[in-house]
Amino acid sequence: MSAPRIEVLASAREVAGRAADRISAFLASPAPVLGLATGRTPLAVYTALRDRVATGQLSLAHAICFNLDEYSGLPGGHPASFESYMRRELFGPIGLPDDRWHLPDGDGGPAEARSFEAAIVAAGGIGLQLLGIGRNGHIGFNEPGAAHDSRTRQVRLTEQTRQTNAQDFPANTVVPEYAVTMGIGTILEAREILLMATGTAKAEALAAALQGPVSEAVPASALQRHSRVTVLCDFAAAQLLSCQVASCDPKTALLGLVPSVE
Ligand code: F6R
């Protein structure tokens, strides 16, 4: 086990650019299996990937993609579903055929969850998993209290998560109470993990995840158990980390951090 590698960049835009660079490099590997996230944080990553595909610098033609989660109980084609999000932000514009990307079935039961996991295994396992982090430290929709060996399953969303995500729903729409998410155990099986965090609202969760105890109270703290995690964050999200600067690249305003010695 080695501590997550923390890279602090000057802005959310730089974080997205750095994530897009890592994903692009990963996509050059043979038969890449890419784990993707939704939410606000990766929007600029998908813009960058779309632009690279449009200009011929990048192809996802050989990739297979798996998303972390999907709401339960939304009608097909609902604009706030994660399927609609992925079609809009990435898969549609780059023309990725439907059989090359998978989301958990938000309305499926244990059998559908098992076949989602089986599809990941059949594809060869996720090589690189992109993650955001919730204000309460959730990853995927694994809310505080989720077991670190949990698998894909239906979960109940916290009020805080539903309130935060209400901004993605049309006015006066009720945010679903349930969703299906990859489990923390499933996420930890990815060979490499890229966690993105931007903005002050993520500072507390990020510090708890990376420097607090490994605990079910903070789902993202499970990432301390993984040997290949890179954290890409901006100064605002990094402000509560107690770290020493291990490296500094004046050209990219990138700081490499290591935990400070007490
Ligand atoms: C998204 C997901 C969530 C988000 C998290 C942060 O697929 O699983 O864990 O990554 O809620 O969301 P944003 O980026 O909107 O702050």
Residues whose N, C-alpha, C, O or C-beta is under 5 A from the ligand:
A	BS01	F6R	A37 T38 G39 R40 T41 P42 L68 D69 L131 G132 I133 G134 H138 I139 G140 F141
